[in-house]
Structure formats: C-alpha cells, structure tokens
Amino acid sequence: MNKIFSSIPNLYFFPFIFAFNTWKSKRTLADKILLLCSDLFVYTPLWIAGWLLFFGLFGIVFYLFDKDFKNVILMLFLFLFFGFIIPGFYLIKYLLRVHQIKKIFLILLPFFAIYIVVTQFIIAPSGISGNSMSPTLKNRDGIWIKKYNNNYQSGDIIIFKSSKNPDIEYISRLIALPKDKIKIQQGKVYLNGKLLQEPYTKTPTNLWEDGFVKEGEEYKIPDNEIFVMGDNRPRSSDSREFGFINISLIIGKYSNYKYWEGK
C-alpha cells in the first residue's frame, strides 16, 4: 500500500500541501488544473471520493429533475467531464505507467455504480422503434425516460412491458386509470362518460373484431390496472387489442425531452 494512505496526518494535510506546491510550480495552467483536480483521487481514499460524488449526483438529479431537465443534464455532463472524466483520464494514464492497476479499478467503480443506479431508478435513455406514437414521437427518436416518479396521470406517455411479451418494451399513452370507465364508440373515446379531447392523435380510434374492446361497450378499469393506446391508432398495438396493463409492468414515463430526433 502506498505510504500516503497509511498515515492519518498525511491523509488529511498532504492534499493541501500538494495543492499549494502544484499551484506555485512552473507548470502550465492546464497542467496545474489537471493536477489539482486529480489531487482528490491521488491523496484521498478513492472510495470516499467516488461515493461522495455518487450521492451528490443522485441528490441533484432526484430533486431538480422535474424543475429544469435540460439544465440538470447539462450540469451533470459538465460536472462529470471537468470534475471527474478529465482528471480521471489523466490519473489513469499515470497509474498505468506505474502499474497501479488496483487503483484504476477504484477510480472506475463509482462510474459503474452511478450508471447502474441512475439508469435503473432515476432516468434512462430509450429509442423509439415504429410509428405507433406518431405524430408525437417518430420512428428512431431517442427519448429520456423518468423512472422515479410513479404519479401517473391520464395523458402521460409511458413505457411498459406486456404480460404476454415481458422481454419487449412498449410505449403508449395512458388513457384510463384504475376505477375509470372507458368506452369507444364511432371512433371516439369516452372517459367517465365524457368525450375525451385528444389533440395528440390525428386519426379516429378504430377497433378490431378479435380485439379486447368492443364497439360501444363501457369498461371499468380494475384496481392496479390501466388502459393505454398509441397516438397513431391504426398502427398501434395496445389495450384495444390485449386489454388492461398491470401498473407493476410500467417501466417509466416519457420526460418530454429527446436526445435524438428520428426521421
């Protein structure tokens, strides 16, 4: 083990000595900045630095995501790029040169932890395949999915798994919630006895003879179930065909932001 990690006084005071000497040295400004950034990783326990970063990012995303999505994503990118990726890359090059492979693993570990937690519980990218949500979402659009917010409302665009095809993810618009009543008649949708205004769809709501929903029949949504439909009604496979969706199958909902525009 490096001696710097085995000495308690060095652990706390050497980073400041190192920072002072670095800034007073005759290195270029770029080298000084890189060395000062990597000071966090070289002269403090790497696992502490990594997990402090992890919890900081977690809190930022969780509390600010709904308020200003674009600014949060930009802030996280800049923070990671200038505060972690650049000095981390600089430090990895140094550690490879001195054959400190174990420390490289400690540097990379927080990256994997952040990626797993963020994509499983907070936000994840996803791609659209097909035109079932046209014109709202197009084929090959890249979208951000919010996973932590389960306060679903009628009109939300959600990503879910079908009970018949659990390996396939679907995207549709949430139309009816538990205990709601829904009826489709003459191409129009009635929710709780009132005509549903749907500015997001350009086509009438068609039905299939062998589908779940029948013309003019009213259905009450069971507890823990929802009713979904795609915006492009003639091209969408949804609750009209296979029935209600259990809430537990919901993966997340569309954040209203894209990272890629399809064609």
Secondary structure, 3 states (H helix, E strand, C coil): CCHHHHCHHHHHHHHHHHHHHHHHCCCCHHHHHHHHHHHHHHCCCHHHHHHHHHHHHHHHHHHHCCCCHHHHHHHHHHHHHHHHHHHHHHHHHHHHHCCCHHHHHHHHHHHHHHHHHHHHHCEEEEECCCCCCCCCCCCCCEEEEECCCCCCCCCCEEEEECCCCCCCEEEEEEEECCCCEEEEECCEEEECCEECCCCCCCCCCCCCCCCCCCCCCEEECCCCEEEEECCCHHHCCCHHHHCCEEHHHEEEEEEEEEEECCC
